[in-house]
């Protein structure tokens, strides 16, 4: 647990006192007390201030800031300041500047602007992190280290190109193995010398910003390489810090479903996962929930940090709507309900200028506490103080898991067909959403996760089957588990080479089917899933679209068939008994009514029940468990009041009241009900 030194749900956020004067600092601390702020993330973008030239380091301002915060009851999440390199460094050492997808050398500006292969960046980032760790290793204010900020963005410079070749040598050993993995005899791309290999970008194999590629194997490996290369930069700073503060946890803020980095590999190197939650105006609430669960799943269910969210308005989206009254509080508790042990914002005070001056803050530009946003922030701060240490460290128990894999996502996105409409995240979310609306908890897991603790494992669009994973799934099902996968699964190996012998490749025996062809239609064109006979919650016909696998049974029971087109009557839903368990195949992308019924049937068969007896639409329910005590979170995402039904009497932690049976919850309300 990260909360030992401050035993409560941490409450605070990003704070930039270097942008303000002493009079403002004094006002900040007065209002921090009013709002219940107890943790401030500082020094995120202060590298130029800390190191004004190559030989000079200046931390007087930071000393005074940390001391002042601590004196006023605010602890520190101390960043390393390496999120944006200084202008003098970019001018003196051009190697630190990235080369973009189009092959252009970046000038100084923006952020995420440092090349991960740059010797200059690595040298000075490591050095300043070690100096900071040595300087503040005994300061009682420092709760956690925050390295850089929101890592991301690829580089295609000469140093990255050379590093890519060395990475390939480590992965494949021989050039023959590289040629085989990439199928380079296609289009005469055979490499006869390591130095002939260049990064895949707009000057070589890719186009449309990397959304398309001639060689999926090359592009997949470059994504793996860049994700690992950037991770190395994090690890350099982490190791430098750990030498001086071995017991203080270290993190960096992830970005949820961000596509470029394989967060499961990153989480292995982080003491605690932290992430920044910024839903759009049209983001489904269930997708935010799924992302929280994914962040929790990166470290096998351990609690995570909500490092950033906005108190109200964002500034970079097309339509930057205000969070309606109660929504900030509701979404903060939603994070806690899914495993967060912190609630933190970007930002505590609004900046006076530049690109984030209209991004919301606890303290708005008016500069006083008489605002709606501040009142709501203060209310939440009071409640989190009241909850004390009751919830921190609590875990979530799920019997259903959904597999999410970044490399599989890359491979699907890079695929030269069969449909531009195929969106991996959307297909995963469809299955999650069906369970979400039934109030059944889900773990989002990677391919390395132990499956034995689950009754049901769902792997939508498992296009890429990595070495050994088919055997792992077979063992799970043989031992009594229920496995579900979908169309366009089992097609390729981890190098995006097709597994010959018929789709779904290595999953063929487990699923008891083979796919002869895959039809792709405009998403507006639909087919039908026709149940051969009623099965529990599935009755009659349902719609499906996007892709349509034309499959044949090889022992699997056919539960439903297509209703139209030349493949009318061919299987679209199958069940295969395998050992003590069952494996299901859904050969198209079905509507939500079908998925709701399918997953309701499978959960009933496994004795997996809703967390509440009944609930109105728009109510979300989760449960965290600690030392035998359960905490049921009930959140109403409707603007109006709604009802749900409890199966036992529970005490509500915020109000102190007791509830049982049919219970009313106010619009955008939250209840935390302990047994």
N, C-alpha and C positions, 0 to 999 in steps of 0.2 A: 504494500500500500504506500502511496505517496503522501498520504495525509497525516502521518504520525506526528510531525512537528506542529501542524495546525489541524487538529482533529475535527474537521467539519468539511462540508462541501465548500471548496474554495470559491470565492466570489471576487471577480475583478476584471482585469483586462489590460490591453496594450495602453501604455502611458508614455508620452513623449515630453517630459519636462524641459528637455533641451530646446524646445520650440517656444518656451514661455519665460516670463520674468518672475521675480520673487513674490510680487504681489499676487500673481496668478497662482503660484505654488501654494501660498497660504490659503487661498480660496479653495483650491483643489482638495487640500487635506480636510478642511472644514466640511466640504460636501462629501468626501469619501466616508467620513464618519457617519453622516446622515444616511448615506446609501448602504452602509454595511460593507463597503469595499475592504477586503483584507489581503488581496494579492494583486500586485502590479507587474506586468511584463514590461521590462525596460531594456534599452540599449539595442534594439533590434536593427536600427539603421544608423548607427553612430560611428561607423568605422572611420570616416574622414575626420570626425571630431576627436576620436581617440588616438588616431595616428595621422597627424597633419603632414608628416613627411616620412621618408624611409627610416630615419634614425630616431624619431621622436615619438614617444607615447605620452599621452596626457589624460589622466583619469581623475583629476581633482573634482570635476563636475560630477562624475559618477560616484565617487566617494561620498560627496555631499548629498547626492540624490538618495542613495541607499540608506545612509544614516538618517536622513530626514523622513523617509518613508517609514523606516522601522520605529523611529521615535513616535510617529503618529499611528502606530498599530498596523502598518501595512507591510506584509512580507513581499519578497521579490522572486519573480520568475526571471532569471538573469540570462538575457540573450548574448550571443557572442559578437554581434554587430557585423557579421560577415555576409549579410544578405545583399549588400550592394557595395562593390569596391570603390575606393576613393578616386576622384578624377585624376589626381597626380599619378596614381598607379597605372591607370589606363594610358596616360600620356607617355610615361617613361617605359612601360613594359607592354608593348602591343600584344604579346602572346596571351594576355589576360582577357582580351576582347574576343568574343565568339565570332564564328562564321555561321551565317544563317543558312536556311534550307536552299536558298537561291545562290549560295556561294559568295555572299557579300560579307566583308569584314565590318563588324559593328563598330560604331564610334561609342564614346562614353555616353551613357544615358540610360534611363529606365532602371529596371532591376532584373533579377535573373540574368544578369549580363556578364557573368564570369564563366570562362571556359573551364569545364571540370578537369581537363587535362593540362591546364596551364601550370607550369612549375612555379610561376610567380604567385598565382592564386593559392596553390597548395601550401607554399612556403609561408606566406604571410597570414593566411587564415589559421593555420596550425599555430603559428607563433603567437598571434594575439589571443587565441583561445587559452593557450597555456599561461600567458601572462595574467589574464583575467582570473583563471582558476587559482593560480598561486596567490594572487592579491586578495581574493575574497574567500579563500578556502575556510576561514574560521569565522566568517561574518554570520551572525545568527539570523539575519534577514533572508539569506539565500535558501529557498526551498527546493529549487529545481533549475537545471540548466536548459536553455532553449537555443539550439544551434541553428544559425542562419534563419531562413524563413521561407516557407512554401517553395521548396525546391522544385525545379521543373525546367523544361526547355532543352532541346538537343543542340549540339555543336558539331560542325563539319569541317573544322580547321585541320591543318597539317598534323598537329599534335594528336588530335583525336583520331585521325586516319592512321597514324603510326601505332597508336594505342589499340586500335581495332585489330590490326594485324597481329599484335602480340596476344590479344585476347583470343583470337581465332587459333593461334598456335597452342595456347593452353587448352582450349576446348576440343580441338580436333587432332592436334599433334602433326598430322601430315596434310599437305596440300591436296592429295588424292581424296582424303576424307572430306575436305571442304567441298571439292568439286562434286562428290557424290551427294553430300547433304543438300547442296543447292541445285542439283540437277543441271549443271552448267553446260552440258552438251546441247541443251536446248538453246537455240539461237547462237550456237558457236561461242559460248561464253567461257569455255574452259580456261582456267588460269594455270599458267606454267611457271609462274614466279610469284612469291608472296607480294612483292612490291607492285604487282599489277592490280591488286585489289584496292578499290576506292570506296569511300562511304556512299551509300545509296541516297541521293538527294535530287534536287531539281536539275542538276547538271549530269546525272547519270541514269539511275534506274527508276526514279519516282517522279510523280507529277501531282498537281492539285494539292500542294502542301503536304504531300506524303500520304494522301488518302488512296493513292493508286501506285502500284509497283509492277515492274516486269518480272521480278524474281522475289517471290514471297520469302524464300529462305534467307536471302541476303538481308532483306528489310527486317525480318523477324530478329535475326542475330544482331543487327545494329541497334534495335530497340532494347534487346537484352543487355548489350554492351553499354549503351548510354545510361540505362537505369542503374547498372552496377557501377559505372564510372562515377556518376553523381553521388551514389551511395558511398563510394570510397572517400569522397570529400567530407561527408558527414562523419565517417568513421575516423578520419584523421583528427578532426577537432574533438570528437568524443574521447579518443584515446589520450589526447593531450590533456584534456580536462580531468580524466579519471585518475591520472597519476597523482593529482593533488587533492581531489575530492572523491575518493572511491565510494563513499556512501550516499552522495547526493545524486538523485536520479537525473538522467539526461534524456531529452526528447527533441523532436522537431515537429513542426505542425504540418500534417498531411492535408490533402484536399479532397477527401471522400472518394468519388468516382473518377478522379483525375486520370486521364488515359495513359500518360507517358511513362509512369513509373510503376514497377511491380511492387506494390505495397506489402505483400506477404513477405518478400525478401527483405524489405526495409524494416519491417516490424521485428524481425529476428535480431536486429542490431540496436533496437531501441529499448530503453528500460520501461517506458510506458508509451502507448500510442496517444497522440494528441491530434486533433483535426479541427478544421475551420468549416463551419456550417452556414452556407449562404443559399437557401432555397430561392428560386425565382418566384415571381408572382403566380406562375402556373404550375409550379412543381407539386405533384401529388404528395399529400401528407405521408402516404405509405412509402413513397420513394425516399423521403427523408428518414423515415423509420428504418428502411432497409439499409441505408447508408450508415446510420448509427450502428446497426447490427454488424455490418461489414467491418467497421472500424473496431468494434469489440472483438470480432472474430479473428482479426489479424494476430492477436496474441491469445488464441484459444479461450476466449471468453473473459479475459481479465478486464476489470474496469479501465476506462480510458479518460482522457481529458478533453472536454470541450474547450479548445484554446481560443477560438474566435467565433462570434456571431455578432450581428448588429443589434443594438438596442431598438432600432426602428428602421431607418431608411438605408438602403444601399446606394451606391453611386455609379456603378459601371454597367448596369443592365439597361435594356431598352426602355423599360418602364419601371422607375424606382418608386414603387408605392410605399406608403407608410405601413408599418405593422399596426393593425387595428388594435384598439384597447384590449388588453388581456392576452394578445397573441405572443408578445415577447415572453411573458411569464409562462404561457402554455408551452411554447417551443423550448424554453429552458428546461422545464420539467420533462418534456419529451426526451431530451438528451439524457437526463438523469434516469428516466424510466428504462432506457435501453443500455445503461451501464456507465454513464459519465459520473465521475466523482468531483468534477469542477464545473462551474458555470462562469465563463469569461467572455469578454467583449473585445471587439475592435470597434470603437476605441473609447477611452475614458473621457477625453476632452476632444472636441472637434478641432481639426487643424484650421489655421487661418488662411492657408493658401495651398495651391497645387492640386493634384488630381483627386485627392480624397477629402477635400474640404467640405463636400456635401454628403460624405458618408456619416451616418448617424453616430451619436455618442451619448454616454450617460450625461455629460455636461454639454449642453448645446451652445451655439454661438452667443446666445443671449447671456450666458455666463452665470446664471443663478439656478436655484433649485425649484423655482416655481414653474415647472413645465410638466406636461403629462408624462413624458418619457422618464424624467427624473423621479416623479412620484411612483411610477410603476417599478423602476429600478430599486428604489428604497423599500418598497413593499416586499419585493423578492428577496432583497438582502436580509430583511428582518426575518422572513420565513426560513431562509437557509440557516441563519443563526439559531433559530428555534429548533430546527431539526437536529442540530449538533452532529454527533457522530453516529446516529442511529443507522444511517443507510450506507455510509462509505464502506467500501470493500465488499458489499453485497454482490452476489453473482446471480446469473440467470440460468435457469434449468430448461433446456429445450430438448425435445425428443425428435424434432424434425430439423434437418439441415439442408441448405441449398448451397451448391458448389459454385464458387466464383473464381475465375482464373484469368489474370491479366494477359498471360501469353496466349491463351485461347481467344481472348477478346482481340488482341492484335492480329492474330491469324484470320479471324472472321472479317475484321475491318479491312485487311489487306487483300482478301480473296478477290480474284478476278471473276466474280459471279458467285452464286447464280442470281442474286437479287440485291439491288441497291437499298431495298427497304428492310433488309435483315439487320436488326439492331440488337446486339447481344444484351446490352443492359436492359432494354425494353422487354426482351423475352424472359430474362431472369426475373425482372420486376413483376411480370404478369403472374408468375407462380407465387412469388412472395405476397403480392397483393391479395390473392385468393385466400391465403392463410391469415393474413392481417385482418381481413374483414370477418374472419371466424374467431378472432382473438386466440389464435394458436401461436405460441412463441416459436421463433425460428433462429437457428444459428447460421450465420453466413460463414462458410468455411473454404479453405483452400484445398488443393489436391493432396497436400501432405498431412492433413488432419486425420486423426484416429477416427474411424467410422463406427467402432464397436459401441460407442455410447449412444448411438441414434437408432431409432426404429425405422425412420424413413429418410432416405437421401435422394435429393432431386438435383439433377445436373442438366439444366436446359441447354440445348445446342452445344453439346460436348463435342464440337468439331474436331478438336485436337486431343488425342489420347496419348499421353506421355508414357514413356517406358515404365512398365510395372503397374500402371494404374488400372488396366483392365483386370489384372489378377486381384488387385485390392478390392475392386468392386465385386468380383465373383466371390471372394471370401466373405464379404459382407452379406451378400444375398444367401449364400450357402448356409450361413449361420442364422438365418431367419429374418434378415432385413428386407425391406421393401425399397426397390430402386426404381426411379422414374427418369427417363431421358426422352429426347425429342428428335424431330426431324433434323437432318444435317449434323448427325452425331457419328463419331467413330470413323470419320472420313480420312483424316491424315494423322501422321505422327508428329513429333515435336519439331521436325524440320519442314513441316507443311508438305511432305511427300505423301501421296495417296497410298493408303494401305490396300494393296491389290487383293482380288478375290471376292469383291463385292462389299458394298456398304452394309452395315456399319462396322466393317473391319474387325478389329479385335473384340468388339462387343457383340459380334454376331451370335456366338454360342450362348452368351448370357441372355440375350434378348429373344433368341429363337426366331429371328426374321432375317431377311436380306432385302435390300432396296435396289431395284433395277434401274430406276430413273428418278430424277428430281425435277418437278415442274415448278416454274416461277412465273407468277402472274402479277399484274398490277394489284396493289393491296385493295383496291376498290372491288376487284373481282373475287368472289367467294365460292367455296364449295361447302358441302354439308358433311357433318359427322352424324351418321345415322346409327343409333344404338340397335344392335341386333335384338336385344330384349332389355327390359327395364332392369337397372342395377342400382338399387338404393336411391341416391339423389340424382342419378342420371337417367333421364327418360326422354325418348323421342329424338328430335334432331337439334343440331347446333351448327353454328357457322365457323368456318376456318378460312385462313387466307395466307398470303405471302409465299410460302413454299409448301409443296405437296410431294412427299416421298411416295413413290409407287412401290409398295413392299409386298413380299410374299412370306407367308408363314412357313417356318421350318420347325414346327412343334408348338409355337405359341398359340394360345387361344385368341381368336378374333372376337373382340368385344363390340367393335363398331366399324363401319365401312363408309367409303365416300358415297355421296348421294348423287353426283352428276359428273359430267364430262366423260371422256373415253375410259377413265379409270373408275367409273361408277361400280360399286360392289367390291373394290379392292380394299384391303384392311387399312384403317387409319388409327385404330386403337387396339393394342394387343397386350396380352398378359402371358408371361412365360414363367412356369414353375422351375425353380433352379435350387436344388438342395432343399433346405427348409424355408426358403423365401421365395419372393416373386419379383420379376423385373417387367416394367411397363414401358411401352414405346408409344409416343404420341406423334404421328407422322405428319402433322401440320401445325400451324399456329392457331389455336382455338380461341373462341370467345371466352369472356370471363365467367359466364354462366356455366359453361362446360367445366372449366378449371375449378370453380367453386365446388361443383358436384363431385368431380373426380377426387379432389383432395379431401373433401368431407367424407367420402366413402372410405378412403384409405386410412384416415385418422380414426374413424369409428372402428375399423377392423383392428387397429392397434391399441384401442382404448385411450386414444389421445383426445382430450376434451377441451372445450373452450374454458378460458379462465373465469368467465362469468356465465350465468345461466342464459341470459339474454341481454341485448343492448341495442339501443337505437342506432341507426346509421350515423356515422360521424364520430362515434365513440371509439377511442383506442384504449386497449388494456394490455399491460405487461405486468410481470412479477419478478421482483428480485428477492433473493433469499440470503439470510445471514444468520449463522449460528442457530439454525432451526426455526427462525422467525421469518415469516413471509411478509413482503410489502407489495400490495396490489396497487398499481398506478392506474387510475382511471382518468382519461383526458377527453374532454368534449371539444372537438374541433368545429362544432356548429356555433353560430352566433346566438342561437336560442337554447334554452334549457332542454335537456333530454333525460332519458331514464335508462337504467340498467338494473339487473337483478343479481343480488349476491346469494350465495348458497349457505353462508354462515355469518354470524355477527362479527363485525370488525370495527376497530377504533381508528378514526381518521386523525392523522398526526398533526395536521395544520390547525383544524378547528377544535380538536379534542372531543368531538361528538362520536357517538356510536351509530352504526348503520347495519341493517339486515334486510333481506328481501328486496322488493322494488324500491329503488333509490333514485332521487332526482339530483342531477348535477347541473349547475348553472352554465349558461353559454360561455364557451371558452374557459370553462372551469377545470380545476385539477383536484383530485382526491388521492391521498396516499393512505391506504387502508391496511393496518397491521392486524395480524391474527393474534 
